[in-house]
Amino acid sequence: LKASATEPYGTGIKILNVEAGACGVRQIGRLLLFLEIPQFLDKLTSLIIQARDGLPADTETFIHIFTGLGGGMGSGAFLDVCYLIQYVLSNLGIQGSASTFGYFFMPDVNLSRILDLGIQAFVKSNGFAAMQELDYCMDFETNGGRWKQDYGNGLEVHTTNPPVNLAYLISAVDTAGNIRADAYQYAIHTVADSVMESLIRPNVVTFPPAPPLLANAVALGHMVTKMHGACYHYCTLGTASAYI
């Protein structure tokens, strides 16, 4: 595998060993997921069946997906994971009563813990690429795009659905453009609080059908006059909520 000569670490994609994970390389992160897809699908299917055991067939299922966008494994594999989850939900016949929520940690959350300027540039590049992909997939409704991937062994996912029903962008940059000193722990705690809130008060995030809060958010999103091609269907958590 070769990268551009302008990449921060030279002309090659350097991999240490499996224990080192994806080494911050998005392509390797995606490859590692592809190597384990059967196990991933089996595990996910088992967990969903266990969670719904003994409940009525129309019980709503909520799946929360957490990932950073600036690293290698999460940034490289998160879209495939989102669509493989939809595949499992469809196979189980419950996609219509299930909702998926993506909690996407912006690069600044990890940058607060990185001193090496080369690695910082790497994280920013990964985050930019991941956000480009996320935004394109979230906006299939208007850009006419689709997700089509052959995972081998007869497994193909082909859909025009966005990767998640609701996408949260988690940032630790304040209104002055400064990263909080406790950015990483702050972001983790903020997301944990949000998920706990959804467990305690599920009607706040049920989608579909959308409760008044989300119905208003979706309606307002469609009222925005777009000056550029970005998708506006995001929620924010953390300091980003102060100004977005």
C-alpha positions in Angstrom: 0.0 0.0 0.0 1.4 3.3 -1.0 0.5 6.9 0.0 1.3 10.2 -1.7 4.8 11.5 -1.2 3.2 14.5 0.5 1.7 12.4 3.3 3.1 13.3 6.8 5.0 10.0 7.1 6.5 9.7 3.7 5.7 7.5 0.7 4.5 4.3 2.4 1.7 3.3 4.7 3.7 1.9 7.7 2.0 -0.8 9.8 3.6 -2.2 12.9 1.6 -5.2 13.9 -2.0 -6.2 14.7 -1.6 -5.2 18.3 -0.9 -1.6 17.1 -4.3 -1.4 15.5 -4.6 0.7 12.3 -1.6 3.0 13.3 -3.8 6.0 12.4 -4.2 4.9 8.8 -7.9 5.0 7.6 -7.4 2.4 4.8 -5.9 -0.1 7.3 -8.7 0.5 9.7 -11.2 -0.4 7.0 -9.2 -3.4 6.0 -9.1 -4.7 9.6 -12.9 -4.5 9.8 -13.3 -6.4 6.5 -11.2 -9.2 7.8 -13.5 -9.6 10.8 -17.0 -9.0 9.2 -18.4 -12.5 9.8 -17.5 -12.3 13.5 -18.8 -8.7 13.7 -22.2 -9.7 12.2 -22.5 -12.7 14.4 -21.7 -10.8 17.6 -24.0 -7.9 16.7 -26.9 -10.2 15.8 -26.5 -12.1 19.0 -26.5 -8.9 21.1 -29.6 -7.6 19.5 -31.5 -10.8 19.9 -30.5 -11.0 23.6 -31.5 -7.4 24.2 -35.0 -8.0 22.6 -35.5 -11.4 24.2 -39.0 -11.7 25.8 -40.1 -8.3 24.5 -43.0 -7.6 22.0 -42.1 -7.9 18.4 -42.7 -4.2 17.8 -40.5 -3.0 20.6 -38.2 -0.1 19.5 -34.5 -0.8 19.3 -31.9 1.9 19.8 -28.3 1.4 18.8 -25.7 4.0 19.7 -22.5 4.1 17.7 -19.4 5.9 19.0 -16.3 6.7 17.0 -13.5 9.2 16.6 -13.1 10.7 13.1 -9.3 11.5 13.3 -7.8 8.1 14.0 -7.3 5.0 11.8 -9.8 2.3 12.9 -12.8 4.4 13.7 -12.3 6.9 11.0 -11.7 4.2 8.4 -14.5 1.8 9.4 -17.3 3.8 10.9 -19.5 4.1 7.7 -19.2 0.4 7.0 -20.2 -0.4 10.6 -23.2 1.9 10.3 -24.4 0.1 7.2 -23.6 -3.4 8.4 -25.8 -2.6 11.5 -28.6 -1.6 9.1 -28.0 -4.9 7.3 -28.4 -6.9 10.5 -31.5 -5.0 11.5 -33.0 -5.7 8.1 -32.2 -9.4 8.3 -33.9 -9.6 11.7 -37.0 -7.8 10.3 -36.8 -4.9 12.8 -35.3 -2.1 10.8 -38.6 -0.3 10.8 -38.7 -0.2 14.6 -35.0 0.5 15.1 -33.1 3.8 15.3 -29.4 4.3 15.1 -27.5 7.2 16.6 -24.0 8.2 15.6 -21.7 10.0 18.1 -18.8 11.3 16.0 -15.9 12.8 17.9 -14.3 15.6 15.9 -10.5 15.7 15.5 -10.1 18.4 18.2 -11.1 16.0 20.9 -8.0 13.9 20.3 -5.8 16.8 19.3 -5.8 18.0 22.9 -3.8 15.0 23.9 -1.3 15.1 21.0 1.9 17.2 21.1 3.6 15.9 17.9 2.8 18.4 15.1 3.1 15.6 12.4 0.6 13.4 14.1 -1.7 16.5 14.6 -1.6 17.0 10.8 -2.4 13.4 10.3 -5.4 13.5 12.6 -6.7 16.6 10.9 -6.4 15.0 7.5 -8.2 11.9 8.6 -11.0 14.0 10.2 -11.4 16.0 7.1 -11.7 13.0 4.9 -14.1 11.3 7.3 -16.3 14.4 7.5 -16.5 14.6 3.7 -17.7 11.0 3.5 -20.1 11.4 6.4 -21.6 14.6 4.9 -22.1 13.0 1.5 -23.8 9.9 2.9 -26.0 11.9 5.2 -27.2 13.9 2.2 -28.2 11.1 -0.1 -31.7 12.4 -0.2 -30.7 15.5 -2.2 -27.4 14.5 -3.8 -28.7 11.3 -5.4 -25.9 9.2 -4.0 -26.0 5.7 -2.6 -24.0 3.2 -0.6 -23.0 0.0 -2.5 -20.4 -2.3 -1.1 -19.6 -5.9 -1.8 -18.1 -7.4 1.4 -17.5 -10.9 -0.1 -19.1 -14.3 0.5 -22.4 -13.1 -1.1 -22.8 -10.1 1.3 -23.6 -6.9 -0.5 -25.1 -3.8 1.1 -26.9 -1.4 -1.3 -29.0 1.4 0.1 -29.8 5.1 -0.2 -30.3 5.4 3.5 -28.1 7.7 5.5 -25.6 5.9 7.8 -27.6 6.8 11.0 -31.0 8.3 11.8 -29.4 11.0 13.9 -25.7 12.1 13.8 -24.2 14.0 16.7 -20.9 16.0 16.2 -18.9 16.2 19.4 -16.4 19.1 19.7 -14.3 20.5 22.5 -13.5 23.8 20.9 -15.1 26.8 22.5 -16.5 29.9 20.8 -13.1 31.6 20.9 -11.6 28.7 18.9 -9.7 27.3 21.9 -9.6 23.5 22.7 -10.6 22.8 26.3 -7.8 21.6 28.6 -9.9 18.6 29.6 -11.2 18.1 26.0 -11.1 14.3 25.9 -12.7 13.6 29.3 -15.2 16.4 28.7 -16.3 14.9 25.4 -16.6 11.4 26.9 -18.7 12.6 29.8 -20.9 14.8 27.6 -21.7 11.8 25.4 -22.3 9.5 28.4 -24.7 12.0 29.9 -26.6 12.3 26.6 -26.9 8.5 26.2 -28.1 8.1 29.8 -30.6 10.8 29.2 -31.9 8.9 26.2 -32.2 5.7 28.3 -34.1 7.5 31.0 -36.3 9.6 28.7 -36.4 7.6 25.5 -39.2 9.7 23.9 -36.7 12.6 23.6 -34.8 10.8 20.9 -37.2 8.3 19.4 -37.0 8.4 15.6 -39.2 7.6 13.9 -41.8 8.7 14.7 -40.2 12.0 15.6 -41.3 13.6 18.8 -41.9 17.4 18.7 -38.2 18.2 19.5 -36.8 16.2 16.5 -39.8 17.0 14.3 -39.0 20.7 14.8 -35.3 20.1 14.1 -36.0 18.2 10.9 -38.4 20.9 9.8 -36.0 23.7 10.5 -33.3 21.8 8.6 -35.4 21.8 5.5 -36.1 25.5 5.8 -32.4 26.4 5.7 -31.3 28.0 2.4 -28.2 26.2 1.4 -25.4 28.3 0.1 -23.1 25.3 -0.3 -23.6 21.5 -0.7 -23.2 20.6 3.0 -25.9 18.5 4.8 -27.5 20.3 7.7 -29.0 17.3 9.5 -26.7 17.1 12.5 -27.0 17.6 16.2 -24.2 18.9 18.3 -22.9 18.0 21.7 -20.3 19.6 23.9 -18.9 23.1 23.4 -20.0 23.1 19.7 -23.6 23.5 21.0 -22.6 27.0 22.2 -22.4 28.4 18.7 -23.9 25.9 16.2 
